[in-house]
Amino acid sequence: MMKTYELLTDINMVHQFIKKHDLAFLFISTPNCSVCHALLPQIQQMLERFPKIKLALIDAHIVPEVAGEFSVFTAPVLLLFINGKEYIREARIVHTQLLEQKITKIYELLYE
């Protein structure tokens, strides 16, 4: 199974997504980013184990404001927000096992 994502196409949608979900995971990518395309399915698969985390995909070319607002200088950038506050940030080279360990720790603190 793969976690589905919401495609956010403007900055207001991004803010609403973060506000609406206690656990909001943003995957910020660009169209010509081969790392992004390879990483997204891995992240979708990993997040299946965390049902309360909601996933959104943002194309930084479609929503250029994300760069300034979230200090995004490269792609991909992965951000986990808890109740509107940024808790995890991974960029460019993402070690999925380490990321999963970080998410697991937070998730267990919140839900166990």
BAPA-680483 format. One record per atom (N, C-alpha, C): residue number from 1; atom name; x negated, y negated, z. Coordinates in steps of 0.1 Angstrom, whole numbers, m for minus. Layout:
BEGIN
<pt><num>NUM</num><atome>CA</atome><x>X</x><y>Y</y><z>Z</z></pt>
...
//
This chain:
BEGIN
<pt><num>1</num><atome>N</atome><x>m8</x><y>12</y><z>0</z></pt>
<pt><num>1</num><atome>CA</atome><x>0</x><y>0</y><z>0</z></pt>
<pt><num>1</num><atome>C</atome><x>m9</x><y>m13</y><z>0</z></pt>
<pt><num>2</num><atome>N</atome><x>m3</x><y>m23</y><z>m6</z></pt>
<pt><num>2</num><atome>CA</atome><x>m10</x><y>m36</y><z>m6</z></pt>
<pt><num>2</num><atome>C</atome><x>m1</x><y>m46</y><z>m1</z></pt>
<pt><num>3</num><atome>N</atome><x>m6</x><y>m55</y><z>8</z></pt>
<pt><num>3</num><atome>CA</atome><x>2</x><y>m66</y><z>13</z></pt>
<pt><num>3</num><atome>C</atome><x>5</x><y>m75</y><z>2</z></pt>
<pt><num>4</num><atome>N</atome><x>17</x><y>m80</y><z>1</z></pt>
<pt><num>4</num><atome>CA</atome><x>21</x><y>m90</y><z>m9</z></pt>
<pt><num>4</num><atome>C</atome><x>17</x><y>m103</y><z>m4</z></pt>
<pt><num>5</num><atome>N</atome><x>15</x><y>m112</y><z>m13</z></pt>
<pt><num>5</num><atome>CA</atome><x>11</x><y>m126</y><z>m9</z></pt>
<pt><num>5</num><atome>C</atome><x>21</x><y>m136</y><z>m15</z></pt>
<pt><num>6</num><atome>N</atome><x>22</x><y>m147</y><z>m9</z></pt>
<pt><num>6</num><atome>CA</atome><x>29</x><y>m158</y><z>m14</z></pt>
<pt><num>6</num><atome>C</atome><x>20</x><y>m167</y><z>m22</z></pt>
<pt><num>7</num><atome>N</atome><x>24</x><y>m171</y><z>m34</z></pt>
<pt><num>7</num><atome>CA</atome><x>16</x><y>m180</y><z>m42</z></pt>
<pt><num>7</num><atome>C</atome><x>20</x><y>m195</y><z>m38</z></pt>
<pt><num>8</num><atome>N</atome><x>10</x><y>m202</y><z>m33</z></pt>
<pt><num>8</num><atome>CA</atome><x>13</x><y>m216</y><z>m29</z></pt>
<pt><num>8</num><atome>C</atome><x>7</x><y>m226</y><z>m40</z></pt>
<pt><num>9</num><atome>N</atome><x>16</x><y>m234</y><z>m45</z></pt>
<pt><num>9</num><atome>CA</atome><x>12</x><y>m242</y><z>m57</z></pt>
<pt><num>9</num><atome>C</atome><x>11</x><y>m257</y><z>m54</z></pt>
<pt><num>10</num><atome>N</atome><x>14</x><y>m261</y><z>m42</z></pt>
<pt><num>10</num><atome>CA</atome><x>11</x><y>m275</y><z>m38</z></pt>
<pt><num>10</num><atome>C</atome><x>7</x><y>m276</y><z>m24</z></pt>
<pt><num>11</num><atome>N</atome><x>2</x><y>m288</y><z>m20</z></pt>
<pt><num>11</num><atome>CA</atome><x>m4</x><y>m289</y><z>m6</z></pt>
<pt><num>11</num><atome>C</atome><x>8</x><y>m289</y><z>4</z></pt>
<pt><num>12</num><atome>N</atome><x>20</x><y>m293</y><z>1</z></pt>
<pt><num>12</num><atome>CA</atome><x>31</x><y>m293</y><z>10</z></pt>
<pt><num>12</num><atome>C</atome><x>35</x><y>m278</y><z>13</z></pt>
<pt><num>13</num><atome>N</atome><x>34</x><y>m270</y><z>3</z></pt>
<pt><num>13</num><atome>CA</atome><x>37</x><y>m255</y><z>5</z></pt>
<pt><num>13</num><atome>C</atome><x>27</x><y>m249</y><z>14</z></pt>
<pt><num>14</num><atome>N</atome><x>14</x><y>m254</y><z>13</z></pt>
<pt><num>14</num><atome>CA</atome><x>4</x><y>m248</y><z>22</z></pt>
<pt><num>14</num><atome>C</atome><x>7</x><y>m252</y><z>36</z></pt>
<pt><num>15</num><atome>N</atome><x>10</x><y>m265</y><z>39</z></pt>
<pt><num>15</num><atome>CA</atome><x>13</x><y>m269</y><z>52</z></pt>
<pt><num>15</num><atome>C</atome><x>25</x><y>m262</y><z>58</z></pt>
<pt><num>16</num><atome>N</atome><x>36</x><y>m260</y><z>49</z></pt>
<pt><num>16</num><atome>CA</atome><x>48</x><y>m253</y><z>54</z></pt>
<pt><num>16</num><atome>C</atome><x>45</x><y>m239</y><z>57</z></pt>
<pt><num>17</num><atome>N</atome><x>36</x><y>m232</y><z>49</z></pt>
<pt><num>17</num><atome>CA</atome><x>33</x><y>m218</y><z>52</z></pt>
<pt><num>17</num><atome>C</atome><x>26</x><y>m217</y><z>65</z></pt>
<pt><num>18</num><atome>N</atome><x>16</x><y>m226</y><z>68</z></pt>
<pt><num>18</num><atome>CA</atome><x>9</x><y>m225</y><z>81</z></pt>
<pt><num>18</num><atome>C</atome><x>18</x><y>m228</y><z>92</z></pt>
<pt><num>19</num><atome>N</atome><x>27</x><y>m237</y><z>91</z></pt>
<pt><num>19</num><atome>CA</atome><x>37</x><y>m241</y><z>101</z></pt>
<pt><num>19</num><atome>C</atome><x>47</x><y>m230</y><z>104</z></pt>
<pt><num>20</num><atome>N</atome><x>51</x><y>m223</y><z>93</z></pt>
<pt><num>20</num><atome>CA</atome><x>62</x><y>m213</y><z>94</z></pt>
<pt><num>20</num><atome>C</atome><x>58</x><y>m200</y><z>100</z></pt>
<pt><num>21</num><atome>N</atome><x>45</x><y>m197</y><z>98</z></pt>
<pt><num>21</num><atome>CA</atome><x>40</x><y>m183</y><z>103</z></pt>
<pt><num>21</num><atome>C</atome><x>30</x><y>m185</y><z>114</z></pt>
<pt><num>22</num><atome>N</atome><x>33</x><y>m178</y><z>125</z></pt>
<pt><num>22</num><atome>CA</atome><x>23</x><y>m178</y><z>136</z></pt>
<pt><num>22</num><atome>C</atome><x>9</x><y>m173</y><z>132</z></pt>
<pt><num>23</num><atome>N</atome><x>9</x><y>m163</y><z>123</z></pt>
<pt><num>23</num><atome>CA</atome><x>m4</x><y>m159</y><z>118</z></pt>
<pt><num>23</num><atome>C</atome><x>m4</x><y>m161</y><z>103</z></pt>
<pt><num>24</num><atome>N</atome><x>m11</x><y>m171</y><z>98</z></pt>
<pt><num>24</num><atome>CA</atome><x>m11</x><y>m174</y><z>84</z></pt>
<pt><num>24</num><atome>C</atome><x>m25</x><y>m172</y><z>79</z></pt>
<pt><num>25</num><atome>N</atome><x>m26</x><y>m164</y><z>68</z></pt>
<pt><num>25</num><atome>CA</atome><x>m39</x><y>m161</y><z>62</z></pt>
<pt><num>25</num><atome>C</atome><x>m39</x><y>m167</y><z>48</z></pt>
<pt><num>26</num><atome>N</atome><x>m48</x><y>m177</y><z>46</z></pt>
<pt><num>26</num><atome>CA</atome><x>m50</x><y>m183</y><z>33</z></pt>
<pt><num>26</num><atome>C</atome><x>m61</x><y>m177</y><z>26</z></pt>
<pt><num>27</num><atome>N</atome><x>m59</x><y>m173</y><z>13</z></pt>
<pt><num>27</num><atome>CA</atome><x>m69</x><y>m169</y><z>4</z></pt>
<pt><num>27</num><atome>C</atome><x>m71</x><y>m179</y><z>m7</z></pt>
<pt><num>28</num><atome>N</atome><x>m81</x><y>m187</y><z>m6</z></pt>
<pt><num>28</num><atome>CA</atome><x>m83</x><y>m198</y><z>m16</z></pt>
<pt><num>28</num><atome>C</atome><x>m93</x><y>m193</y><z>m26</z></pt>
<pt><num>29</num><atome>N</atome><x>m89</x><y>m194</y><z>m39</z></pt>
<pt><num>29</num><atome>CA</atome><x>m97</x><y>m189</y><z>m50</z></pt>
<pt><num>29</num><atome>C</atome><x>m97</x><y>m199</y><z>m61</z></pt>
<pt><num>30</num><atome>N</atome><x>m105</x><y>m195</y><z>m71</z></pt>
<pt><num>30</num><atome>CA</atome><x>m105</x><y>m203</y><z>m84</z></pt>
<pt><num>30</num><atome>C</atome><x>m104</x><y>m192</y><z>m95</z></pt>
<pt><num>31</num><atome>N</atome><x>m99</x><y>m197</y><z>m107</z></pt>
<pt><num>31</num><atome>CA</atome><x>m96</x><y>m187</y><z>m118</z></pt>
<pt><num>31</num><atome>C</atome><x>m108</x><y>m180</y><z>m123</z></pt>
<pt><num>32</num><atome>N</atome><x>m120</x><y>m186</y><z>m123</z></pt>
<pt><num>32</num><atome>CA</atome><x>m132</x><y>m180</y><z>m129</z></pt>
<pt><num>32</num><atome>C</atome><x>m141</x><y>m174</y><z>m119</z></pt>
<pt><num>33</num><atome>N</atome><x>m135</x><y>m171</y><z>m107</z></pt>
<pt><num>33</num><atome>CA</atome><x>m143</x><y>m165</y><z>m96</z></pt>
<pt><num>33</num><atome>C</atome><x>m142</x><y>m150</y><z>m96</z></pt>
<pt><num>34</num><atome>N</atome><x>m152</x><y>m143</y><z>m100</z></pt>
<pt><num>34</num><atome>CA</atome><x>m152</x><y>m129</y><z>m101</z></pt>
<pt><num>34</num><atome>C</atome><x>m151</x><y>m122</y><z>m87</z></pt>
<pt><num>35</num><atome>N</atome><x>m158</x><y>m129</y><z>m77</z></pt>
<pt><num>35</num><atome>CA</atome><x>m158</x><y>m124</y><z>m63</z></pt>
<pt><num>35</num><atome>C</atome><x>m144</x><y>m124</y><z>m58</z></pt>
<pt><num>36</num><atome>N</atome><x>m137</x><y>m135</y><z>m61</z></pt>
<pt><num>36</num><atome>CA</atome><x>m123</x><y>m137</y><z>m57</z></pt>
<pt><num>36</num><atome>C</atome><x>m114</x><y>m125</y><z>m62</z></pt>
<pt><num>37</num><atome>N</atome><x>m115</x><y>m123</y><z>m75</z></pt>
<pt><num>37</num><atome>CA</atome><x>m107</x><y>m112</y><z>m81</z></pt>
<pt><num>37</num><atome>C</atome><x>m110</x><y>m99</y><z>m75</z></pt>
<pt><num>38</num><atome>N</atome><x>m122</x><y>m96</y><z>m72</z></pt>
<pt><num>38</num><atome>CA</atome><x>m126</x><y>m83</y><z>m66</z></pt>
<pt><num>38</num><atome>C</atome><x>m122</x><y>m82</y><z>m52</z></pt>
<pt><num>39</num><atome>N</atome><x>m122</x><y>m93</y><z>m45</z></pt>
<pt><num>39</num><atome>CA</atome><x>m120</x><y>m93</y><z>m30</z></pt>
<pt><num>39</num><atome>C</atome><x>m105</x><y>m93</y><z>m27</z></pt>
<pt><num>40</num><atome>N</atome><x>m97</x><y>m100</y><z>m35</z></pt>
<pt><num>40</num><atome>CA</atome><x>m82</x><y>m101</y><z>m31</z></pt>
<pt><num>40</num><atome>C</atome><x>m76</x><y>m87</y><z>m28</z></pt>
<pt><num>41</num><atome>N</atome><x>m77</x><y>m77</y><z>m37</z></pt>
<pt><num>41</num><atome>CA</atome><x>m71</x><y>m64</y><z>m34</z></pt>
<pt><num>41</num><atome>C</atome><x>m76</x><y>m58</y><z>m21</z></pt>
<pt><num>42</num><atome>N</atome><x>m89</x><y>m60</y><z>m18</z></pt>
<pt><num>42</num><atome>CA</atome><x>m95</x><y>m54</y><z>m6</z></pt>
<pt><num>42</num><atome>C</atome><x>m88</x><y>m61</y><z>6</z></pt>
<pt><num>43</num><atome>N</atome><x>m86</x><y>m74</y><z>6</z></pt>
<pt><num>43</num><atome>CA</atome><x>m80</x><y>m82</y><z>16</z></pt>
<pt><num>43</num><atome>C</atome><x>m65</x><y>m77</y><z>18</z></pt>
<pt><num>44</num><atome>N</atome><x>m58</x><y>m76</y><z>7</z></pt>
<pt><num>44</num><atome>CA</atome><x>m44</x><y>m72</y><z>7</z></pt>
<pt><num>44</num><atome>C</atome><x>m43</x><y>m58</y><z>14</z></pt>
<pt><num>45</num><atome>N</atome><x>m52</x><y>m49</y><z>10</z></pt>
<pt><num>45</num><atome>CA</atome><x>m52</x><y>m36</y><z>16</z></pt>
<pt><num>45</num><atome>C</atome><x>m55</x><y>m36</y><z>31</z></pt>
<pt><num>46</num><atome>N</atome><x>m65</x><y>m44</y><z>35</z></pt>
<pt><num>46</num><atome>CA</atome><x>m69</x><y>m45</y><z>49</z></pt>
<pt><num>46</num><atome>C</atome><x>m58</x><y>m51</y><z>57</z></pt>
<pt><num>47</num><atome>N</atome><x>m51</x><y>m62</y><z>52</z></pt>
<pt><num>47</num><atome>CA</atome><x>m41</x><y>m68</y><z>60</z></pt>
<pt><num>47</num><atome>C</atome><x>m28</x><y>m60</y><z>61</z></pt>
<pt><num>48</num><atome>N</atome><x>m27</x><y>m49</y><z>54</z></pt>
<pt><num>48</num><atome>CA</atome><x>m16</x><y>m40</y><z>56</z></pt>
<pt><num>48</num><atome>C</atome><x>m15</x><y>m35</y><z>70</z></pt>
<pt><num>49</num><atome>N</atome><x>m27</x><y>m34</y><z>77</z></pt>
<pt><num>49</num><atome>CA</atome><x>m27</x><y>m29</y><z>90</z></pt>
<pt><num>49</num><atome>C</atome><x>m23</x><y>m39</y><z>101</z></pt>
<pt><num>50</num><atome>N</atome><x>m21</x><y>m52</y><z>96</z></pt>
<pt><num>50</num><atome>CA</atome><x>m17</x><y>m62</y><z>105</z></pt>
<pt><num>50</num><atome>C</atome><x>m4</x><y>m68</y><z>100</z></pt>
<pt><num>51</num><atome>N</atome><x>7</x><y>m62</y><z>103</z></pt>
<pt><num>51</num><atome>CA</atome><x>20</x><y>m66</y><z>97</z></pt>
<pt><num>51</num><atome>C</atome><x>25</x><y>m80</y><z>101</z></pt>
<pt><num>52</num><atome>N</atome><x>20</x><y>m86</y><z>112</z></pt>
<pt><num>52</num><atome>CA</atome><x>24</x><y>m99</y><z>116</z></pt>
<pt><num>52</num><atome>C</atome><x>17</x><y>m110</y><z>108</z></pt>
<pt><num>53</num><atome>N</atome><x>6</x><y>m107</y><z>102</z></pt>
<pt><num>53</num><atome>CA</atome><x>m2</x><y>m117</y><z>94</z></pt>
<pt><num>53</num><atome>C</atome><x>5</x><y>m118</y><z>80</z></pt>
<pt><num>54</num><atome>N</atome><x>8</x><y>m131</y><z>77</z></pt>
<pt><num>54</num><atome>CA</atome><x>13</x><y>m134</y><z>64</z></pt>
<pt><num>54</num><atome>C</atome><x>2</x><y>m139</y><z>55</z></pt>
<pt><num>55</num><atome>N</atome><x>2</x><y>m135</y><z>43</z></pt>
<pt><num>55</num><atome>CA</atome><x>m9</x><y>m138</y><z>33</z></pt>
<pt><num>55</num><atome>C</atome><x>m4</x><y>m148</y><z>22</z></pt>
<pt><num>56</num><atome>N</atome><x>m12</x><y>m158</y><z>20</z></pt>
<pt><num>56</num><atome>CA</atome><x>m9</x><y>m167</y><z>9</z></pt>
<pt><num>56</num><atome>C</atome><x>m21</x><y>m169</y><z>0</z></pt>
<pt><num>57</num><atome>N</atome><x>m19</x><y>m170</y><z>m13</z></pt>
<pt><num>57</num><atome>CA</atome><x>m29</x><y>m172</y><z>m23</z></pt>
<pt><num>57</num><atome>C</atome><x>m28</x><y>m186</y><z>m28</z></pt>
<pt><num>58</num><atome>N</atome><x>m40</x><y>m193</y><z>m28</z></pt>
<pt><num>58</num><atome>CA</atome><x>m40</x><y>m207</y><z>m33</z></pt>
<pt><num>58</num><atome>C</atome><x>m51</x><y>m208</y><z>m44</z></pt>
<pt><num>59</num><atome>N</atome><x>m47</x><y>m213</y><z>m56</z></pt>
<pt><num>59</num><atome>CA</atome><x>m57</x><y>m215</y><z>m66</z></pt>
<pt><num>59</num><atome>C</atome><x>m62</x><y>m230</y><z>m64</z></pt>
<pt><num>60</num><atome>N</atome><x>m74</x><y>m231</y><z>m61</z></pt>
<pt><num>60</num><atome>CA</atome><x>m80</x><y>m245</y><z>m58</z></pt>
<pt><num>60</num><atome>C</atome><x>m79</x><y>m254</y><z>m70</z></pt>
<pt><num>61</num><atome>N</atome><x>m78</x><y>m249</y><z>m82</z></pt>
<pt><num>61</num><atome>CA</atome><x>m76</x><y>m257</y><z>m94</z></pt>
<pt><num>61</num><atome>C</atome><x>m62</x><y>m262</y><z>m95</z></pt>
<pt><num>62</num><atome>N</atome><x>m52</x><y>m255</y><z>m91</z></pt>
<pt><num>62</num><atome>CA</atome><x>m38</x><y>m259</y><z>m91</z></pt>
<pt><num>62</num><atome>C</atome><x>m35</x><y>m268</y><z>m79</z></pt>
<pt><num>63</num><atome>N</atome><x>m42</x><y>m266</y><z>m68</z></pt>
<pt><num>63</num><atome>CA</atome><x>m40</x><y>m274</y><z>m56</z></pt>
<pt><num>63</num><atome>C</atome><x>m53</x><y>m280</y><z>m51</z></pt>
<pt><num>64</num><atome>N</atome><x>m58</x><y>m289</y><z>m59</z></pt>
<pt><num>64</num><atome>CA</atome><x>m72</x><y>m295</y><z>m56</z></pt>
<pt><num>64</num><atome>C</atome><x>m73</x><y>m301</y><z>m42</z></pt>
<pt><num>65</num><atome>N</atome><x>m62</x><y>m305</y><z>m36</z></pt>
<pt><num>65</num><atome>CA</atome><x>m62</x><y>m311</y><z>m23</z></pt>
<pt><num>65</num><atome>C</atome><x>m67</x><y>m302</y><z>m12</z></pt>
<pt><num>66</num><atome>N</atome><x>m66</x><y>m289</y><z>m14</z></pt>
<pt><num>66</num><atome>CA</atome><x>m71</x><y>m279</y><z>m4</z></pt>
<pt><num>66</num><atome>C</atome><x>m86</x><y>m281</y><z>m1</z></pt>
<pt><num>67</num><atome>N</atome><x>m93</x><y>m285</y><z>m11</z></pt>
<pt><num>67</num><atome>CA</atome><x>m108</x><y>m287</y><z>m10</z></pt>
<pt><num>67</num><atome>C</atome><x>m110</x><y>m297</y><z>1</z></pt>
<pt><num>68</num><atome>N</atome><x>m104</x><y>m309</y><z>0</z></pt>
<pt><num>68</num><atome>CA</atome><x>m107</x><y>m320</y><z>10</z></pt>
<pt><num>68</num><atome>C</atome><x>m101</x><y>m317</y><z>23</z></pt>
<pt><num>69</num><atome>N</atome><x>m89</x><y>m311</y><z>23</z></pt>
<pt><num>69</num><atome>CA</atome><x>m81</x><y>m309</y><z>35</z></pt>
<pt><num>69</num><atome>C</atome><x>m87</x><y>m298</y><z>44</z></pt>
<pt><num>70</num><atome>N</atome><x>m92</x><y>m288</y><z>38</z></pt>
<pt><num>70</num><atome>CA</atome><x>m97</x><y>m276</y><z>45</z></pt>
<pt><num>70</num><atome>C</atome><x>m112</x><y>m274</y><z>43</z></pt>
<pt><num>71</num><atome>N</atome><x>m119</x><y>m285</y><z>39</z></pt>
<pt><num>71</num><atome>CA</atome><x>m134</x><y>m284</y><z>37</z></pt>
<pt><num>71</num><atome>C</atome><x>m138</x><y>m272</y><z>29</z></pt>
<pt><num>72</num><atome>N</atome><x>m132</x><y>m270</y><z>17</z></pt>
<pt><num>72</num><atome>CA</atome><x>m135</x><y>m259</y><z>8</z></pt>
<pt><num>72</num><atome>C</atome><x>m145</x><y>m264</y><z>m3</z></pt>
<pt><num>73</num><atome>N</atome><x>m157</x><y>m258</y><z>m3</z></pt>
<pt><num>73</num><atome>CA</atome><x>m167</x><y>m262</y><z>m12</z></pt>
<pt><num>73</num><atome>C</atome><x>m171</x><y>m251</y><z>m22</z></pt>
<pt><num>74</num><atome>N</atome><x>m165</x><y>m239</y><z>m20</z></pt>
<pt><num>74</num><atome>CA</atome><x>m169</x><y>m227</y><z>m28</z></pt>
<pt><num>74</num><atome>C</atome><x>m156</x><y>m218</y><z>m28</z></pt>
<pt><num>75</num><atome>N</atome><x>m158</x><y>m207</y><z>m35</z></pt>
<pt><num>75</num><atome>CA</atome><x>m147</x><y>m198</y><z>m36</z></pt>
<pt><num>75</num><atome>C</atome><x>m153</x><y>m184</y><z>m35</z></pt>
<pt><num>76</num><atome>N</atome><x>m146</x><y>m174</y><z>m29</z></pt>
<pt><num>76</num><atome>CA</atome><x>m134</x><y>m176</y><z>m22</z></pt>
<pt><num>76</num><atome>C</atome><x>m136</x><y>m182</y><z>m8</z></pt>
<pt><num>77</num><atome>N</atome><x>m125</x><y>m187</y><z>m2</z></pt>
<pt><num>77</num><atome>CA</atome><x>m125</x><y>m191</y><z>12</z></pt>
<pt><num>77</num><atome>C</atome><x>m113</x><y>m184</y><z>18</z></pt>
<pt><num>78</num><atome>N</atome><x>m115</x><y>m178</y><z>29</z></pt>
<pt><num>78</num><atome>CA</atome><x>m105</x><y>m171</y><z>37</z></pt>
<pt><num>78</num><atome>C</atome><x>m103</x><y>m177</y><z>50</z></pt>
<pt><num>79</num><atome>N</atome><x>m91</x><y>m181</y><z>53</z></pt>
<pt><num>79</num><atome>CA</atome><x>m88</x><y>m188</y><z>66</z></pt>
<pt><num>79</num><atome>C</atome><x>m76</x><y>m182</y><z>73</z></pt>
<pt><num>80</num><atome>N</atome><x>m78</x><y>m179</y><z>86</z></pt>
<pt><num>80</num><atome>CA</atome><x>m68</x><y>m174</y><z>94</z></pt>
<pt><num>80</num><atome>C</atome><x>m64</x><y>m184</y><z>104</z></pt>
<pt><num>81</num><atome>N</atome><x>m51</x><y>m188</y><z>103</z></pt>
<pt><num>81</num><atome>CA</atome><x>m45</x><y>m198</y><z>113</z></pt>
<pt><num>81</num><atome>C</atome><x>m36</x><y>m191</y><z>123</z></pt>
<pt><num>82</num><atome>N</atome><x>m38</x><y>m194</y><z>135</z></pt>
<pt><num>82</num><atome>CA</atome><x>m29</x><y>m189</y><z>146</z></pt>
<pt><num>82</num><atome>C</atome><x>m22</x><y>m201</y><z>152</z></pt>
<pt><num>83</num><atome>N</atome><x>m9</x><y>m201</y><z>150</z></pt>
<pt><num>83</num><atome>CA</atome><x>0</x><y>m212</y><z>155</z></pt>
<pt><num>83</num><atome>C</atome><x>m6</x><y>m226</y><z>150</z></pt>
<pt><num>84</num><atome>N</atome><x>m10</x><y>m226</y><z>137</z></pt>
<pt><num>84</num><atome>CA</atome><x>m14</x><y>m238</y><z>131</z></pt>
<pt><num>84</num><atome>C</atome><x>m29</x><y>m242</y><z>133</z></pt>
<pt><num>85</num><atome>N</atome><x>m36</x><y>m234</y><z>141</z></pt>
<pt><num>85</num><atome>CA</atome><x>m50</x><y>m237</y><z>144</z></pt>
<pt><num>85</num><atome>C</atome><x>m59</x><y>m227</y><z>137</z></pt>
<pt><num>86</num><atome>N</atome><x>m70</x><y>m232</y><z>130</z></pt>
<pt><num>86</num><atome>CA</atome><x>m79</x><y>m223</y><z>123</z></pt>
<pt><num>86</num><atome>C</atome><x>m87</x><y>m215</y><z>133</z></pt>
<pt><num>87</num><atome>N</atome><x>m87</x><y>m202</y><z>132</z></pt>
<pt><num>87</num><atome>CA</atome><x>m95</x><y>m193</y><z>140</z></pt>
<pt><num>87</num><atome>C</atome><x>m106</x><y>m186</y><z>133</z></pt>
<pt><num>88</num><atome>N</atome><x>m104</x><y>m182</y><z>121</z></pt>
<pt><num>88</num><atome>CA</atome><x>m114</x><y>m175</y><z>113</z></pt>
<pt><num>88</num><atome>C</atome><x>m116</x><y>m182</y><z>100</z></pt>
<pt><num>89</num><atome>N</atome><x>m128</x><y>m183</y><z>96</z></pt>
<pt><num>89</num><atome>CA</atome><x>m132</x><y>m189</y><z>83</z></pt>
<pt><num>89</num><atome>C</atome><x>m143</x><y>m180</y><z>77</z></pt>
<pt><num>90</num><atome>N</atome><x>m140</x><y>m175</y><z>65</z></pt>
<pt><num>90</num><atome>CA</atome><x>m151</x><y>m168</y><z>58</z></pt>
<pt><num>90</num><atome>C</atome><x>m152</x><y>m174</y><z>44</z></pt>
<pt><num>91</num><atome>N</atome><x>m164</x><y>m175</y><z>39</z></pt>
<pt><num>91</num><atome>CA</atome><x>m165</x><y>m181</y><z>25</z></pt>
<pt><num>91</num><atome>C</atome><x>m176</x><y>m174</y><z>17</z></pt>
<pt><num>92</num><atome>N</atome><x>m174</x><y>m175</y><z>4</z></pt>
<pt><num>92</num><atome>CA</atome><x>m183</x><y>m169</y><z>m6</z></pt>
<pt><num>92</num><atome>C</atome><x>m186</x><y>m154</y><z>m4</z></pt>
<pt><num>93</num><atome>N</atome><x>m196</x><y>m151</y><z>4</z></pt>
<pt><num>93</num><atome>CA</atome><x>m199</x><y>m136</y><z>6</z></pt>
<pt><num>93</num><atome>C</atome><x>m191</x><y>m132</y><z>18</z></pt>
<pt><num>94</num><atome>N</atome><x>m181</x><y>m124</y><z>16</z></pt>
<pt><num>94</num><atome>CA</atome><x>m172</x><y>m119</y><z>27</z></pt>
<pt><num>94</num><atome>C</atome><x>m175</x><y>m105</y><z>30</z></pt>
<pt><num>95</num><atome>N</atome><x>m179</x><y>m102</y><z>43</z></pt>
<pt><num>95</num><atome>CA</atome><x>m181</x><y>m88</y><z>47</z></pt>
<pt><num>95</num><atome>C</atome><x>m168</x><y>m83</y><z>53</z></pt>
<pt><num>96</num><atome>N</atome><x>m161</x><y>m75</y><z>45</z></pt>
<pt><num>96</num><atome>CA</atome><x>m147</x><y>m71</y><z>49</z></pt>
<pt><num>96</num><atome>C</atome><x>m147</x><y>m64</y><z>62</z></pt>
<pt><num>97</num><atome>N</atome><x>m157</x><y>m56</y><z>65</z></pt>
<pt><num>97</num><atome>CA</atome><x>m157</x><y>m48</y><z>78</z></pt>
<pt><num>97</num><atome>C</atome><x>m158</x><y>m58</y><z>90</z></pt>
<pt><num>98</num><atome>N</atome><x>m167</x><y>m68</y><z>89</z></pt>
<pt><num>98</num><atome>CA</atome><x>m168</x><y>m77</y><z>100</z></pt>
<pt><num>98</num><atome>C</atome><x>m156</x><y>m86</y><z>101</z></pt>
<pt><num>99</num><atome>N</atome><x>m150</x><y>m90</y><z>90</z></pt>
<pt><num>99</num><atome>CA</atome><x>m138</x><y>m97</y><z>90</z></pt>
<pt><num>99</num><atome>C</atome><x>m127</x><y>m89</y><z>97</z></pt>
<pt><num>100</num><atome>N</atome><x>m126</x><y>m76</y><z>93</z></pt>
<pt><num>100</num><atome>CA</atome><x>m116</x><y>m68</y><z>99</z></pt>
<pt><num>100</num><atome>C</atome><x>m118</x><y>m67</y><z>114</z></pt>
<pt><num>101</num><atome>N</atome><x>m130</x><y>m66</y><z>119</z></pt>
<pt><num>101</num><atome>CA</atome><x>m133</x><y>m65</y><z>133</z></pt>
<pt><num>101</num><atome>C</atome><x>m128</x><y>m77</y><z>140</z></pt>
<pt><num>102</num><atome>N</atome><x>m131</x><y>m89</y><z>134</z></pt>
<pt><num>102</num><atome>CA</atome><x>m127</x><y>m102</y><z>140</z></pt>
<pt><num>102</num><atome>C</atome><x>m111</x><y>m102</y><z>141</z></pt>
<pt><num>103</num><atome>N</atome><x>m105</x><y>m99</y><z>130</z></pt>
<pt><num>103</num><atome>CA</atome><x>m90</x><y>m99</y><z>130</z></pt>
<pt><num>103</num><atome>C</atome><x>m84</x><y>m89</y><z>140</z></pt>
<pt><num>104</num><atome>N</atome><x>m90</x><y>m77</y><z>141</z></pt>
<pt><num>104</num><atome>CA</atome><x>m85</x><y>m67</y><z>151</z></pt>
<pt><num>104</num><atome>C</atome><x>m86</x><y>m72</y><z>165</z></pt>
<pt><num>105</num><atome>N</atome><x>m97</x><y>m79</y><z>169</z></pt>
<pt><num>105</num><atome>CA</atome><x>m99</x><y>m84</y><z>182</z></pt>
<pt><num>105</num><atome>C</atome><x>m88</x><y>m94</y><z>185</z></pt>
<pt><num>106</num><atome>N</atome><x>m86</x><y>m104</y><z>176</z></pt>
<pt><num>106</num><atome>CA</atome><x>m75</x><y>m114</y><z>178</z></pt>
<pt><num>106</num><atome>C</atome><x>m62</x><y>m108</y><z>179</z></pt>
<pt><num>107</num><atome>N</atome><x>m59</x><y>m98</y><z>170</z></pt>
<pt><num>107</num><atome>CA</atome><x>m46</x><y>m92</y><z>169</z></pt>
<pt><num>107</num><atome>C</atome><x>m43</x><y>m84</y><z>182</z></pt>
<pt><num>108</num><atome>N</atome><x>m53</x><y>m77</y><z>187</z></pt>
<pt><num>108</num><atome>CA</atome><x>m51</x><y>m69</y><z>199</z></pt>
<pt><num>108</num><atome>C</atome><x>m48</x><y>m79</y><z>211</z></pt>
<pt><num>109</num><atome>N</atome><x>m55</x><y>m90</y><z>211</z></pt>
<pt><num>109</num><atome>CA</atome><x>m53</x><y>m99</y><z>222</z></pt>
<pt><num>109</num><atome>C</atome><x>m39</x><y>m105</y><z>222</z></pt>
<pt><num>110</num><atome>N</atome><x>m34</x><y>m107</y><z>210</z></pt>
<pt><num>110</num><atome>CA</atome><x>m20</x><y>m113</y><z>208</z></pt>
<pt><num>110</num><atome>C</atome><x>m9</x><y>m103</y><z>210</z></pt>
<pt><num>111</num><atome>N</atome><x>m11</x><y>m90</y><z>206</z></pt>
<pt><num>111</num><atome>CA</atome><x>0</x><y>m81</y><z>205</z></pt>
<pt><num>111</num><atome>C</atome><x>m1</x><y>m68</y><z>213</z></pt>
<pt><num>112</num><atome>N</atome><x>m11</x><y>m67</y><z>222</z></pt>
<pt><num>112</num><atome>CA</atome><x>m12</x><y>m55</y><z>230</z></pt>
<pt><num>112</num><atome>C</atome><x>m11</x><y>m57</y><z>244</z></pt>
//
